[in-house]
Amino acid sequence: MTRACLLALLCACSSAGVHAQTMDERARSAAAAAQAKTGSSDALRQNYVTPGMAGQPIATVDNSKTFTPTINCQKTASLLEVLIQPSSTGDIGTVRISQDTDFDGSFDKSNTLPVPVSGICANGVISCQPGTWNQCHSFKWDVDGAKALKLTEVAMPDLAGCYCVNNSCGTNLVFGNLAEVLKDLGGGMVGALTTLDPRIGVAQAQVNGPVIDYVGAQATACTADPAIGQTAYRSKPAAIQGDATSIAAGNSIFQTLKGSPAGVGKAEQTRNCTIEREVTLTSASYDDIVTATGSMLGVTSCGPDCRIYRIGGTGNCNDPPATFSLRFVANKPERIVSARILELQTADWEQARVNGVPVAYAGKRPWLTNSLPSGDCGVGDNYSAYPNYDFTDALRNGDVTVDSRIRATGDHKTGYLTVQIRVDTSCETSERLVDLCSGYAADAACRLTDENVDGVETFRNGIGTGLKPLPQTRLFGSDSCTVQLRRDFFQRSRSYRCVLDTGSMPQPDLSRGAYIIDHSTETLLADQVRKPDGSLSQTSSPFSLPDRGSVPACEAICKTRAPKANTAAAPAGVIGSQQNDPTGWDTFYHVCDAANVCPTGPGEEIVSACGCLDDFPEAVVMMQSVRLAGADMTCTSAVP
């Protein structure tokens, strides 16, 4: 019996020795488990983000426990679905959008874009003549009052990250890059939705052929009002400083911490801000400024900002004077330059009236009353008049009706008058300074340490450099509305150091730490402690660090590249069309696998094999080149 027990004990000890893990092994195992759960964006989304937003169970790192979080108010598996169908011209001929606006799990809004998509931007699309980059119109993603996505036409500079997809830039671009096209197209739509309602959160996007589906939920705040307080500072960032101070003053927890030993003393914080000049350009066409409705024989152009209207018709001597009226509506009165009655032409009698008041006539005798003219009718002597009557002020003050009253007979029954209206269709500029530094500048506890004005460093470490930027000249607007402005500055970037004084705090005693550092070695640990009577006691003891094991010198990575057509778009056109070689390269970095093999993607070629790559100098050179190019453009972007 004793031998059996001893044998069992030895077997158990041997088994325990085989399966026992060292501290290093346990640490590596835990790290591997955590890496498997959160090592990539796909793993993080699959294990935590998607189930968390959808109200599904989430497991701990070792999968020993699960829990179901509640971080949203409403869930849906069908927030948005986008279906695209390319046409033979390479444009996306059909874009169908289906939405679940009330988060009940089923689509309640569905619409199809009214224009083909020739280019895709981060926040909109570009629609051109199919298969070309001509007659292009820029559209931004927007949301109507019923929360349905729509397109709003804007100027090209209002869009960002645009590129071309139709046959003018290459063949089969949409089908060849279907997943990327769908993600870019859907990303702009999601951006418009979340801008309108910040409560909306997207948990997952899944591409299935020509369709992309978005799983979403209402998160952030359980409120029926999209204008939640959490997003108030996005429109007024300068208000956060004062609000934080007022809330802290009335918060008992903050005041408790403030009065504790940890919160007593002085602290200095660095705060960054900008003073930026915002320039807005608005232009108007002739029809945006003046519209005309009523009786009109014709209208001719006398320039891009001028039109001549002909008002008249046929009269009869046996009847009251025939009246032909044209009503002018000034939609932008401040852009009216002039409004005049130039001439009157008639066989017998004609009268011009402005808002019912006679102002000019053509005929044998004066006719400046509303009664019949005195004299023969039907003679047909063909009378003319050139009054050049000015009613500019009347049109600027409101709508104006111009009447042509005609009295004639026989073969000479017609008459007309002409009205010339000139408007100002030039660009209108408005600008303002957005000063986010005013709070710090007015605070006596803050001092300016660094300032950069349009690329020129004027303050460094609290001392003026003596450099002063020259006035800058910059172009603003698009091809149809461009303005050149010369200003002392366009942007100031500042750094302030602000002192927070909360009382006095005794200086910490660092002598013990200094003694340990100065007297200890890799094999000896020295210490110094203060006794109750105030005297110091020094001790020393052997010391050794456990074996830390060996680790790789780096995480092996490789560098690859793949050809890509330069389809990016700008106001001047597609960038590739202005280059000698319209094809560039996309560069990728991959983590090598356990066999030290580079996992290249489709169409990629290896530039640098697996190893400890260091491309930091190359990145610095690229960033410096972009910075210097931008600084040069700041000085030379003016049109000669």
C-alpha positions in Angstrom: 0.0 0.0 0.0 2.9 2.3 0.9 4.7 1.6 -2.4 1.5 2.4 -4.4 1.0 5.7 -2.7 4.6 6.7 -3.2 4.4 5.7 -6.9 1.2 7.8 -7.4 2.9 10.8 -5.7 5.9 10.6 -7.9 3.7 10.4 -11.0 1.8 13.4 -9.9 5.0 15.4 -9.3 6.4 14.4 -12.6 3.2 15.4 -14.4 3.1 18.8 -12.6 6.7 19.4 -13.6 5.9 18.8 -17.2 2.9 21.2 -17.3 4.1 23.9 -15.0 4.9 27.2 -16.8 7.6 29.7 -15.9 6.8 33.3 -15.3 8.2 34.2 -18.7 6.1 31.6 -20.4 3.0 32.8 -18.7 3.7 36.4 -19.7 4.3 35.3 -23.3 1.1 33.3 -23.3 -1.0 36.2 -22.0 0.6 38.6 -24.5 -0.2 36.2 -27.4 -3.8 35.9 -26.2 -4.2 39.7 -26.0 -2.5 40.1 -29.4 -5.0 37.6 -30.9 -7.9 39.6 -29.5 -6.7 43.1 -30.3 -3.6 42.8 -32.6 -5.3 44.2 -35.7 -8.1 46.6 -36.5 -10.1 43.6 -37.9 -9.6 41.6 -34.7 -10.5 44.6 -32.5 -13.6 45.3 -34.5 -14.7 41.6 -34.6 -14.0 40.9 -30.9 -15.1 44.1 -29.2 -16.5 47.0 -31.4 -19.1 45.1 -33.4 -20.5 43.0 -30.5 -20.4 46.0 -28.2 -22.4 48.2 -30.6 -24.8 45.4 -31.5 -25.5 44.4 -27.8 -23.9 40.9 -28.2 -21.7 39.1 -25.6 -18.0 40.0 -25.3 -15.5 37.6 -24.0 -12.5 38.3 -21.8 -9.0 37.8 -23.1 -8.8 34.2 -21.9 -12.4 33.5 -22.9 -13.2 32.5 -19.3 -16.0 35.0 -18.9 -18.5 36.8 -21.1 -20.6 39.8 -20.6 -23.2 41.8 -22.6 -22.5 45.6 -22.6 -25.2 48.3 -23.1 -23.5 51.2 -24.7 -26.2 52.3 -27.1 -29.9 53.1 -27.0 -31.1 51.6 -30.3 -29.5 48.9 -32.5 -30.0 48.0 -36.1 -28.3 45.7 -38.5 -29.3 47.7 -41.5 -28.3 51.3 -41.0 -27.2 51.8 -44.6 -26.9 49.8 -47.8 -25.3 51.1 -51.0 -25.6 49.3 -54.4 -23.6 50.5 -57.4 -23.7 49.5 -61.0 -20.9 50.8 -63.4 -21.8 51.8 -67.0 -20.0 51.2 -70.2 -18.3 54.6 -69.9 -16.7 53.7 -66.7 -18.9 56.0 -64.7 -21.1 54.6 -61.9 -24.4 54.8 -63.7 -26.6 53.7 -60.8 -26.1 54.3 -57.1 -29.0 53.1 -55.0 -29.1 54.1 -51.3 -31.3 52.3 -48.7 -31.5 53.6 -45.1 -33.0 52.6 -41.8 -33.6 56.1 -40.3 -35.7 55.0 -37.2 -33.5 52.0 -36.2 -36.2 49.4 -36.3 -34.2 46.9 -38.3 -35.8 47.5 -41.8 -35.2 50.0 -44.6 -37.6 52.9 -44.7 -35.9 55.3 -47.1 -34.6 54.3 -50.6 -33.5 56.6 -53.4 -31.2 56.6 -56.5 -28.8 59.3 -57.3 -30.0 61.5 -60.2 -26.6 61.9 -61.8 -23.8 59.5 -62.8 -20.7 59.4 -60.7 -17.5 60.1 -62.5 -15.3 60.9 -59.5 -15.5 60.0 -55.8 -14.5 62.4 -52.9 -14.2 61.9 -49.2 -17.3 64.0 -48.7 -19.1 64.0 -52.0 -19.0 63.0 -55.7 -18.2 64.6 -59.1 -20.5 64.1 -62.1 -19.2 64.8 -65.6 -20.2 64.1 -69.2 -20.1 60.3 -69.2 -16.7 58.8 -70.1 -15.0 62.2 -70.0 -13.8 64.9 -67.5 -15.8 67.7 -69.2 -18.8 69.6 -68.0 -18.2 68.4 -64.4 -20.4 69.3 -61.4 -19.3 68.9 -57.8 -21.8 67.5 -55.2 -21.5 67.2 -51.5 -23.3 64.6 -49.4 -26.1 66.1 -47.4 -29.1 65.0 -45.4 -32.7 66.4 -45.8 -35.2 67.0 -43.1 -36.5 63.4 -43.3 -32.9 62.1 -42.6 -32.6 60.9 -46.2 -29.2 61.2 -48.0 -29.1 63.7 -50.9 -26.5 65.6 -53.0 -26.0 69.3 -52.8 -24.1 71.1 -55.6 -21.0 72.9 -54.3 -17.8 74.4 -55.6 -14.9 71.9 -56.2 -12.7 73.3 -53.4 -15.5 72.3 -50.9 -14.7 68.6 -51.6 -11.7 66.7 -50.4 -9.7 63.6 -51.5 -11.3 63.4 -55.0 -10.3 60.9 -57.6 -11.6 59.9 -61.1 -13.2 56.5 -61.9 -14.5 56.8 -65.5 -12.8 55.9 -68.8 -11.1 59.2 -69.1 -8.6 58.1 -66.4 -8.4 54.4 -67.2 -10.4 51.3 -67.9 -12.3 49.1 -65.5 -11.3 51.3 -62.5 -14.5 50.7 -60.6 -14.6 46.9 -61.0 -10.9 46.6 -60.4 -11.1 48.5 -57.1 -14.7 47.6 -56.1 -14.1 47.3 -52.4 -12.2 50.6 -52.1 -14.8 52.4 -54.3 -17.6 51.2 -52.2 -15.9 52.1 -48.9 -15.0 55.6 -50.1 -18.5 56.2 -51.5 -20.2 54.9 -48.3 -17.8 56.6 -46.0 -18.9 60.0 -47.4 -22.5 59.1 -46.8 -21.8 57.9 -43.2 -19.9 61.2 -42.6 -22.9 63.2 -43.6 -25.2 61.1 -41.4 -23.0 61.4 -38.3 -22.5 65.1 -38.8 -26.3 65.6 -38.7 -26.8 63.3 -35.8 -23.7 62.6 -33.7 -25.5 59.9 -31.8 -25.1 57.5 -34.7 -22.3 55.0 -34.5 -21.2 52.6 -37.2 -20.1 49.2 -35.9 -19.2 47.3 -39.1 -19.0 47.8 -42.9 -19.2 44.7 -45.1 -18.7 44.5 -48.8 -20.6 41.9 -50.8 -20.0 42.2 -54.5 -21.4 45.6 -55.7 -23.1 46.2 -52.3 -21.7 47.6 -49.0 -23.8 47.2 -45.8 -23.3 49.2 -42.6 -24.3 48.0 -39.2 -25.0 50.9 -36.9 -26.5 52.0 -33.6 -27.5 55.1 -31.7 -24.7 55.6 -29.2 -23.1 58.5 -27.2 -26.3 59.8 -25.6 -29.7 58.3 -25.0 -31.7 61.4 -26.0 -34.2 62.2 -28.7 -32.5 65.5 -29.6 -29.6 65.1 -32.1 -28.0 68.4 -30.7 -26.4 66.7 -27.8 -24.1 68.6 -25.4 -21.2 66.3 -26.1 -20.7 68.0 -29.5 -21.3 71.6 -28.5 -17.6 72.5 -28.5 -17.1 71.4 -32.1 -18.7 74.6 -33.3 -17.4 76.8 -30.4 -14.0 75.4 -29.3 -13.0 78.6 -27.4 -15.9 78.1 -25.0 -14.4 75.0 -23.4 -11.9 76.9 -21.3 -14.4 79.0 -19.5 -16.9 76.2 -19.1 -14.2 73.9 -17.6 -13.3 76.6 -15.0 -16.9 77.2 -14.0 -17.8 73.5 -13.7 -14.6 72.8 -11.7 -15.5 75.7 -9.3 -18.8 74.0 -8.4 -17.6 70.4 -8.4 -17.1 69.0 -4.9 -14.8 66.2 -6.1 -12.5 68.6 -8.0 -12.4 70.9 -5.0 -11.5 68.0 -2.7 -8.6 67.0 -5.0 -7.6 70.6 -5.3 -7.2 70.9 -1.5 -5.4 67.6 -1.1 -1.5 67.4 -0.9 -1.5 66.1 -4.5 -3.3 69.3 -5.7 -1.4 71.9 -3.7 1.3 73.9 -5.3 2.0 75.4 -8.7 1.8 73.7 -12.1 2.5 74.9 -15.6 0.6 73.8 -18.7 1.3 74.4 -22.3 -1.7 75.4 -24.4 -1.8 75.8 -28.2 -4.2 77.9 -30.2 -4.5 79.7 -33.5 -5.7 83.0 -35.0 -6.9 82.3 -38.5 -8.3 84.4 -41.2 -11.3 82.8 -42.8 -12.2 84.0 -46.3 -15.6 83.3 -47.9 -16.3 84.0 -51.6 -19.8 84.3 -53.0 -20.7 84.9 -56.7 -24.0 85.4 -58.4 -25.3 85.0 -62.0 -27.6 87.4 -63.6 -30.6 85.3 -63.0 -29.7 85.0 -59.3 -29.9 88.9 -59.1 -32.8 89.9 -61.3 -35.8 87.9 -62.7 -38.5 89.2 -65.0 -42.0 87.9 -65.5 -44.9 89.2 -67.7 -45.4 90.4 -71.2 -42.1 90.4 -73.1 -41.4 90.6 -76.9 -37.9 89.5 -76.4 -34.7 89.8 -74.4 -31.1 90.3 -75.7 -27.7 90.2 -73.9 -25.5 93.3 -73.8 -22.8 91.5 -71.9 -22.4 88.9 -69.1 -23.9 91.3 -66.6 -26.4 93.2 -68.8 -29.7 92.5 -70.6 -32.1 94.5 -72.7 -35.8 93.7 -72.5 -38.4 94.7 -75.2 -41.9 95.3 -73.9 -44.9 96.1 -76.2 -47.5 94.8 -78.6 -50.5 95.8 -80.7 -52.9 98.7 -79.8 -56.2 100.0 -81.2 -57.5 103.6 -81.5 -61.1 102.5 -80.9 -60.3 100.9 -77.5 -58.6 102.0 -74.3 -54.8 102.0 -74.6 -53.4 98.4 -74.6 -51.1 97.9 -71.6 -48.2 95.4 -71.7 -46.5 94.9 -68.3 -43.2 93.3 -67.2 -42.4 92.9 -63.6 -38.8 92.9 -62.4 -37.9 91.2 -59.1 -34.6 92.1 -57.4 -33.4 89.1 -55.5 -30.1 90.7 -54.6 -30.8 94.5 -54.6 -27.3 95.4 -53.5 -25.9 94.0 -56.8 -28.2 96.2 -59.1 -25.9 98.6 -61.0 -28.4 100.4 -63.2 -32.0 100.1 -64.6 -33.1 102.4 -67.4 -35.8 102.9 -70.0 -33.7 103.5 -73.2 -36.2 104.1 -76.0 -39.8 104.1 -77.2 -40.9 103.2 -80.7 -44.6 103.5 -81.9 -46.7 104.3 -85.0 -49.0 106.7 -83.1 -48.9 106.9 -79.3 -46.9 105.1 -76.6 -46.5 105.7 -72.9 -44.0 104.2 -70.4 -45.0 103.8 -66.8 -43.0 102.7 -63.8 -45.2 101.3 -61.0 -48.3 102.9 -62.5 -46.7 106.4 -62.9 -46.1 107.8 -66.4 -42.5 108.7 -66.9 -41.9 108.9 -70.7 -43.9 109.0 -74.0 -43.6 108.9 -77.8 -46.2 110.7 -80.0 -47.3 113.9 -81.5 -47.9 115.7 -78.2 -47.0 115.1 -74.5 -48.8 112.1 -72.9 -47.8 112.0 -69.2 -51.3 111.3 -67.7 -53.3 108.1 -67.3 -56.1 109.6 -69.6 -56.2 109.3 -73.4 -53.7 111.4 -75.4 -55.0 114.5 -77.2 -54.4 114.2 -80.9 -55.1 112.2 -84.0 -54.8 108.4 -83.9 -54.1 106.1 -86.9 -51.9 108.6 -88.8 -48.9 106.3 -88.5 -46.1 108.8 -88.5 -43.8 106.5 -86.5 -42.7 108.4 -83.4 -39.6 107.7 -81.3 -38.3 108.8 -78.0 -35.0 108.2 -76.0 -35.8 109.2 -72.4 -32.9 107.2 -70.7 -35.2 107.2 -67.7 -33.4 105.8 -64.6 -35.3 103.7 -62.1 -32.3 102.1 -60.4 -33.3 103.3 -56.9 -36.8 102.0 -57.3 -35.6 98.6 -58.2 -33.1 98.5 -55.3 -36.0 99.3 -52.9 -38.4 96.6 -54.2 -40.1 95.0 -57.1 -40.8 97.3 -60.2 -43.5 96.9 -62.9 -42.8 98.6 -66.2 -45.8 99.2 -68.5 -45.9 99.9 -72.2 -49.3 101.6 -73.1 -50.0 101.7 -76.9 -52.7 103.5 -78.9 -52.7 102.9 -82.7 -54.8 101.6 -85.6 -54.7 100.6 -89.2 -51.4 99.1 -90.4 -49.6 100.9 -87.7 -50.8 99.2 -84.5 -47.5 98.1 -82.8 -45.2 99.8 -80.4 -42.5 98.8 -77.9 -40.1 100.2 -75.3 -36.7 98.8 -74.2 -35.4 98.4 -70.7 -31.7 97.9 -69.9 -30.6 96.4 -66.6 -27.0 96.0 -65.5 -25.9 94.0 -62.5 -22.7 93.2 -60.6 -21.8 89.5 -61.1 -18.3 89.8 -59.6 -17.1 87.8 -56.6 -18.0 89.1 -53.2 -15.5 88.6 -50.4 -16.2 88.3 -46.7 -13.6 87.5 -44.1 -13.2 87.2 -40.4 -10.6 86.5 -37.8 -11.2 83.4 -35.8 -9.2 84.1 -32.6 -8.9 81.0 -30.4 -6.1 82.7 -28.4 -8.1 85.5 -26.8 -8.7 83.7 -23.6 -5.0 82.9 -23.0 -3.9 86.4 -24.1 -6.2 88.0 -21.6 -5.1 85.7 -18.8 -2.4 87.2 -16.6 -1.1 83.8 -15.6 -0.4 82.9 -19.3 2.6 84.0 -21.3 3.4 83.6 -25.0 6.3 81.2 -25.6 6.1 80.4 -29.3 4.5 82.0 -32.3 4.5 81.1 -36.0 3.0 83.5 -38.5 2.4 82.1 -42.0 5.5 79.9 -41.7 7.7 82.6 -40.1 8.8 82.0 -36.5 8.4 85.3 -34.6 8.6 83.9 -31.0 10.8 81.1 -29.7 10.9 80.0 -26.1 9.3 83.3 -25.0 11.8 85.5 -26.8 11.1 87.4 -30.0 13.2 86.3 -32.9 13.1 89.7 -34.6 11.7 88.1 -37.8 8.6 89.8 -39.2 6.6 88.2 -42.0 6.0 90.2 -45.2 2.4 90.8 -46.3 1.1 87.7 -48.0 -0.8 87.5 -51.3 -3.0 84.5 -51.8 -5.6 83.3 -54.3 -9.0 82.1 -53.0 -12.0 80.6 -54.9 -12.5 78.5 -58.0 -12.3 79.0 -61.7 -15.5 80.9 -61.9 -14.9 83.1 -58.8 -11.3 83.9 -57.9 -10.1 86.7 -55.7 -6.5 87.7 -54.8 -6.1 89.1 -51.3 -3.1 90.7 -49.7 -3.0 90.7 -45.9 -0.5 91.1 -43.1 -1.1 87.5 -42.1 -3.5 84.6 -42.7 -2.7 82.3 -39.7 -0.9 82.7 -36.4 -0.1 79.5 -34.5 0.7 80.2 -30.8 1.8 78.4 -27.7 1.2 79.7 -24.2 2.5 78.5 -20.8 -0.1 79.1 -18.1 0.8 78.9 -14.4 -1.8 77.2 -12.1 -1.3 78.4 -8.6 -3.2 76.3 -6.0 -1.3 77.1 -2.8 2.0 76.0 -1.4 3.4 72.5 -1.3 6.5 71.3 0.5 9.4 70.1 -1.6 9.7 66.3 -1.7 12.6 64.6 -0.1 14.6 62.9 -2.8 17.7 62.1 -0.8 16.8 58.4 -0.3 16.3 57.9 -4.1 19.5 59.7 -4.9 21.5 57.5 -2.4 20.0 54.3 -3.9 20.9 55.3 -7.4 24.4 56.5 -6.5 25.5 53.5 -4.4 23.7 50.5 -6.0 25.2 48.2 -8.6 24.0 45.3 -10.7 24.8 42.9 -7.8 24.4 45.2 -4.8 21.3 47.1 -3.6 22.1 50.0 -1.3 19.5 51.9 0.8 19.3 54.8 3.3 16.4 55.3 5.7 15.8 58.0 8.3 15.3 56.7 11.9 12.6 58.2 14.3 15.4 60.2 16.0 16.3 61.8 12.7 19.6 59.9 12.2 20.3 58.1 8.9 20.9 54.3 8.5 22.6 52.8 5.5 22.2 49.2 4.5 23.2 47.0 1.5 22.2 43.6 0.3 23.0 41.3 -2.6 20.8 41.9 -5.6 20.3 40.1 -8.9 17.8 40.4 -11.8 16.1 37.3 -13.1 17.0 36.1 -16.6 15.1 38.2 -19.0 15.4 35.9 -21.9 16.1 36.8 -25.4 13.9 38.8 -27.7 14.2 39.6 -31.4 16.0 42.8 -32.2 12.9 44.1 -34.0 9.6 43.0 -35.5 10.6 41.9 -39.0 8.8 43.8 -41.7 9.0 44.1 -45.5 8.4 46.9 -48.0 6.4 46.4 -51.2 4.9 48.5 -53.9 2.1 48.3 -56.5 1.4 50.4 -59.6 -1.6 52.8 -59.4 -3.1 55.2 -61.9 -3.0 58.8 -60.7 -6.7 59.4 -60.8 -6.8 62.1 -58.1 -8.9 65.1 -59.1 -8.5 68.9 -58.4 -10.2 72.0 -59.7 -7.8 72.1 -62.6 -8.7 68.6 -63.7 -7.5 65.0 -63.2 -3.9 65.1 -62.0 -2.8 62.2 -64.2 -3.7 64.1 -67.3 -1.1 66.8 -66.4 1.8 64.4 -65.8 4.2 62.9 -68.2 3.6 59.5 -66.7 0.0 59.1 -65.2 1.0 56.0 -63.3 2.5 56.1 -59.8 3.2 53.7 -57.0 1.5 52.8 -53.7 3.9 51.7 -51.0 3.0 49.1 -48.4 4.6 47.7 -45.3 3.8 44.1 -44.1 4.7 42.2 -40.9 6.6 39.1 -42.0 5.2 35.7 -40.9 6.9 33.1 -38.6 8.8 31.7 -41.6 10.2 35.2 -42.4 8.2 35.4 -45.6 6.8 38.7 -46.9 3.0 38.4 -47.3 2.6 40.4 -50.5 -0.8 41.5 -51.7 -2.3 41.4 -55.3 -0.1 43.1 -57.8 2.7 44.0 -55.3 6.4 43.6 -55.8 9.0 43.4 -53.0 11.1 46.5 -52.6 12.9 45.5 -49.3 12.9 41.9 -48.0 12.0 40.9 -44.4 14.3 42.5 -41.8 14.7 45.4 -39.4 13.8 48.1 -41.9 14.4 51.8 -40.9 12.8 54.2 -43.4 12.6 57.1 -40.9 15.2 59.2 -42.8 13.2 58.8 -46.0 10.0 59.8 -44.3 11.7 62.9 -42.8 13.0 63.9 -46.2 9.5 63.5 -47.8 7.8 65.5 -45.0 10.5 68.3 -45.2 10.1 68.5 -49.0 6.3 68.9 -48.6 6.8 71.5 -45.9 9.3 73.6 -47.9 7.2 73.3 -51.1 4.2 74.6 -49.1 6.3 77.5 -47.7 7.5 78.3 -51.3 3.9 78.3 -52.6 2.9 80.7 -49.8 5.2 83.3 -51.3 4.8 82.7 -55.1 1.2 81.6 -55.5 0.0 85.0 -56.8 -0.9 85.2 -60.5 1.4 87.7 -62.3 
